[in-house]
Amino acid sequence: MSAEIESVLHENRVFDPPAAFATQANVRGMDAYRAMVAKAEADYEGYWGDLAREHLDWIKPFTRVLNWDHPPFARWFEDGLLNVAANCLDRHLTTWRKNKAAIVWEGEPGDTRTLTYQELHWETCRFANALKGLGVQTGDRVVIYMPMVPEAAIAMLACARIGATHSVVFGGFSAEALKDRILDAGARVVVTADGGWRRGAVVPLKDFVDEALTHCPDVRHAVVLKRTGHPVSMTDGRDLWWHDVVAGAPSRCEAVAVSPEHPLFILYTSGSTGKPKGVVHSSGGYLLGGIVTMQWVFDLKDTDTFWCTADIGWVTGHTYVVYGALAAGATSVMYEGAPTTPHAGRFWELVEKHKVTTFYTAPTAIRALNKLGDEWPAKYDLSSLRLLGTVGEPINPEAWMWYHKVIGGGTCPIVDTWWQTETGSHLISPLPGATPIKPGSATLAVPGIFADVVNDQGKSLGPDQGGYLVITKPWPSMIRTVHGDPERYKQNYWGHFGGRYYFAGDGARKDKDGYFWIMGRVDDVINVAGHRLGTMEIESALVSHGKVAEAAVVGFPDDIKGEGIFAFVILHRGVTGDDALVKVLRDHVAHEIGAIARPDRIRFTEGLPKTRSGKIMRRLLRDIAAGRDTQGDISTLEDQKTLESLRED
Ligand code: PRX
């Protein structure tokens, strides 16, 4: 941790909001920001209550803003009624936005589609009726396992319309991971496609669904969108084509009034134990967080073309491709494929083609695109851009400067947004027309969010002291529970400081100006290409292979991905570790979890450094994986020889 503090301490450049940006911004200048913070401090509930009345359409207005009678189980706006799909679509149909582009979509092969708010409404209603026809009711769970096509958003909105809770599973996850999520969510219907395009090849999603469903007896139907046209097997009675179920379905469908606390979706994320957590989000509070950050952080204007490059399988795609973006009335760009297919300038080509004004991506993508050379962005006219954003991990100053100069032409503010699957929307981020930006810092809390850095005892720390990043008050878009495991929610997120603070695993420090600098995870979670992976999950996957006796996984620094995956593996007696087995094990993990979890390096070893109580000393393994000298106290190490042999290899 201290090494990282040292390196960022040298970063002292400050970029004020360009005057031209600040004068037109939704939040203009630091005084405006401070006034909002002061209002939230003075009357926390009044502040959020006003915003909820202003930004959400209520079927029945609420009278109580926050019920925090049973912490950490928050209930926001609980006696109101609303519908999320109506807030994303219907509200725009009575305005000029009716014919505004809601989704501008581009497929990897270059096919495009634009759906206006009116059209998106029709398609959503038709699919909602189709789901009802399949017996899906309010409260049921639906798993969505799709490529980045408009129908993925339509499926999500259709669920919201009828009050079904969706769980989107990222299309890069394996059949095994899909199965676990279908079972945990208790879904009866899965929505998928014959495939999606990725790097010029078809991702055979339906084949993975078929494999998963052999273990999911409760799934009654799979609805299959024809996207690629490649052959798939359809099980009679269970599998139905999307085009068949919507054929003849009416393009009107009542938006079911639900409680703002009704679970809009479950999204699985990694924690420090082997089992992914089903993060449950609400309807009202979640949507409010998305809308206000679209306004404040992304400074949304009706003239914007907003492109968040995240897949809808991640929370970023949920909030900033679909819900927050649409509820705020944005034109949201959606792209199916890889950033470098068919050529290394694809992202920039799309910026030029669609005249994107706001571009939001992950540092890992920025580093990868930077490496490909300045000639790629130079080929395209990027002058439509006015605001850039990043999310997923700290952005290193070099990548920041490249993004700023080469992509943003030196004029676009960059919003470095810190948040998590659990937080639902941005919690710490610059507001681009107000906050002076320091490259590498997510800067200050969004107005209405109260964040701090504390020590083990929960005591607030002074400037530049590294500690734990906590949120000290509940907020509307916060996680409500872990699906099926409220105790895990309580322990995991609120158990560290006697229930006083929310803590989800990041280390941080605040500088003398109160700016937050995120220092990475403090638990057994690694951040690979902006996505969280639990080391335990990868270890379990390795150990599930017959030749592996024990495994320990740690992250190591990787130029592009932020962190790579390093696995130390102990084999069963008599098994020889060779290159062929390395390949087998890497593929095995990809099969169990998905390609994203495939270890970059595997090292066979006879033993692992453990404490006398049997706990693996991961910090030593991290040093070895990074090629550093092992540092710090090793007096609790049981067997010095193991460490020595690992060092020698
Ligand atoms: O460690 C933080 C890092 O990503 C984690 C959340 O991961 P996930 O739930 O997958 O959500 C990613 C997208 C919202 C955090 O605990 N992280 C996210 N954004 C930043 C970040 N670290 C530093 N700076 C950020 N801007």
Residues whose N, C-alpha, C, O or C-beta is under 5 A from the ligand:
A	BS01	PRX	T316 T390 V391 G392 E393 P394 D416 T417 W418 W419 Q420 T421 E422 A442 A504 D506 I518 G520 R521 G530 H531 R532
